[in-house]
Amino acid sequence: MKWFKKESKTLPQDKADITEAKFLEDGSLEIQGVARFGPDQPADAILLTVGQRVIAIGQPAPRHLLRIYGLDYEFSNYEDVPARDSYQWQSAVPLSDLPDGDQTLDAWALNVEARRISRLDAVLHVQKDNRRVENLVR
């Protein structure tokens, strides 16, 4: 975290959010969301942290949209595609990588070129022992 400049403002929910977080049968925590800095500027990755420790990295996970007349809809009608369908990411955190007890996970959008990170408003409250996760907003 110390290698990046931290932006003072959080990214608002219309630009970045955690849309789903759940424990899977194998015990891992699956997290999905959306993140962009502005039009045509998706986050390069999402850093999931507990305090100053990065425990997982969320990677872009674009969703394929329908094809019309053999053309990719997202390319031919790019401006009509909602932001939530264009800037998706996902991560899976193994149970062994989660700290014990109740924890709060923060998410940071990473812009590699500018070497900056911006915190998402969404926060995850994780209870590892009970395998419960709650998505909160600051």
N, C-alpha and C positions, 0 to 999 in steps of 0.2 A: 504494500500500500504506500510505503514511503517514496516510491519511485515516481508516483503520479501526483499531479496537481489536483487537489480536491476543490471542486466547484462549491461555492457557498450556498447556492440555491439547489433544492432538490428538483428532479424532473417531475413535472406534474403528471397525473394519471392519464391524461389524454396522449402523452408521449411515451410513458413507460409505466408498466404495471406488472404485478404478478397475477396471472389469471387463474392458476390452479396449482395447488400443492397437496400432495397426498403420499402416504406410505404405501409401498407396493408389498406384495406377498413375500418377496425376498428380504424385506426390511429396509430397502433403500428408500430415500425420500425423493420423489420425482417433483420437479418444479418447472412450470411453464409460464411464459409471459411474453410481453412485447416491449420493445425499447428502440427509441430513435431520438436523435438530437434535433432533427429538423427534417423537412422534406428532402428526400433522396439521401439522407445521412443516417443509416442504421448504426446502432451500437456495434462495435467490433466483437464484443463479448460482454458477459455479465459476471462480475465477481461477487460471489456469495461469501459473506464474512460473519464471523463471530468475534466481536471486538476488532482488533487489528489483524486477525488471522484469516487468510483466505482458505475456505474449506472446499470450495468447488467453483468451477467455471461453467457458466451457461453459454452455449454455442448457438449461433443462428440456426433456426429450423424453419426454413420457408415452407409454406403450405402450397401445394399445387392447386391451382384453381381450374375451373373447367375450361375445356377447349371448345371453341366455336369455329366451325367450318375449317378445322385443321390448324387454326392459329391459337397460340397461347393467349388466353384472355388477359392474363396479367401484364403482358407486353403490349398487346394491341389497345387495351383500354386501361392503361396504367393509372391514369388520374382518377378513374372511377372506383378503383380498388380501395376499400377502407384501410386506414393505417394499421388497424389491428390484424389485418390479414397479410400485411406486407413485411412486418418487422418482428416476427416471432422468434423466440429463443426457448431452449429447454436445457435442463440439467438433471443429473441423477447423483445424489449424494449417498454413498454407501453408509450403512448404519454405523460401521466402525469409525467413520470420519466425523460423525456428529459428537460433539462434547457431551459428557454425561449431565443429567439433570435437565431442568428447564433452561432453554436458551432463546435468545433473540437473534435471528439471522437478518442481516441487512443485505441489500442488493445494490450494486454499483454498476452503472453503464460505463464502459470503457471506450474511449476514443484514442486509438493507438497513435495516429499521426500527431495529434496535439498533446499526447501524453497526459491526458486529464481523465478524471473519473467524476461522475455525477451520481449522487445517491438517488435511488428511487424512493417515492413516498411510501411504498408498500414495505411492510416488515412482517416477517414470519416468527410467530412464537411457537417453538417446538418443544414438545415433551417426549424425549427419546424413550423413556421407560414405558410410558403409556401408548406410545406411537400415535400421538395426536399432534396435529399441526393446525394453527389458526392464522389466517391472513389478516393482518391489521393494517391500518393506515395511520401515519403520523398525525 
